[in-house]
């Protein structure tokens, strides 16, 4: 999934701060690490700019100071031997994720072993995040385990496609349960800032707008009036225009060989618009299933149209991925990354995502994956 970073300028108490007004924040790290060479790498965003710093844990009490202008997600990466964040070899670093608020300047980290079990002592924002994190903990752990298994299977030279499909199906089941838990959290916690972020995440993955709008209206008025709330309201209005039964907006982009191809060129067929990218791991893991779908349903009644969100200057990555994954259906892109014109037109904010278009040019399915997609095509294509 795409990472979500806070963009609303407020605290949990809904006290606003001025746009662009930077505030100091401080992290105090207490506790003796098991190694004198140990470091933590501090990763967060200031606006759209990624910030990465390091702190040597050479005493039992060290501090890091920075500036932010909004509630911000911070991730600490722990390096026991001080190995650089950028030149890490071996397995992934242990990490600790939490939130800092410009209005609550100091956050204390009590270092524990393993590092991921360290205690975060923050303010209201962190307390709200902890409540949300605890609510979803079991689903997150299951997803991490299955996604790791899927990554290993995908990288195997003698890839077991059946095992890969089974793991992908299990991930879909867990993700659906996680979404159900998020919806329940929103209803039970209408004033919690992370209810707003949960709804934003759920909405990004193609949920039916008829399910999203009632949840949005359950949020407190203060949350709905935040920057994120107003943006989400606009996305709901766009989703209504792109709902089931609505006309699919036409567009055209270039194939790898430079030929203009439009959605309307496929009128008279069911068309699956598949939004993906060569750099998107979940997209690449989904491709084997789409290959099987294409083998089963390709013909005069069905086609897939791939729209790549690859970035400028990355055409070779795009074409290489098409070849590696055996994608035999038409592919187009404007190589503009997330600013891809078709992605903007369809409100795409996370990939993989898809729209199923009828022969008459109407939307008949949104974000159908796995068995859902197979069942829907079986129903439609007699």
Secondary structure by P-SEA (a helix, b strand, c coil): cbbbbbccccccccccccccbbbbbbbbbbcccccccbbbbbbbbcccbbbbbbbbccccccccccccccbbbbbbbbbccccccccccccccccccccccccccbbbbbcccccccbbbbbcaaaaaaaaaaaaaaaaaaaaaaaaaaaaaaaacccccaaaaaaaaaaaaaaaaaaaaaaaaaaaaccccaaaaaaaaaaaaacccaaaaaaaaaaccccccccaaaaaaaaaaaaaaaacccccccccccccccbbbbbccccccccccbbbbccccaaaaaaaaaaaaaaaccccccbbbbbbbcccccaaaaaaaaaaaacccccccccccccccaaaaaaccccccbbbbbccccccccccccaaaaaaaaaaccc
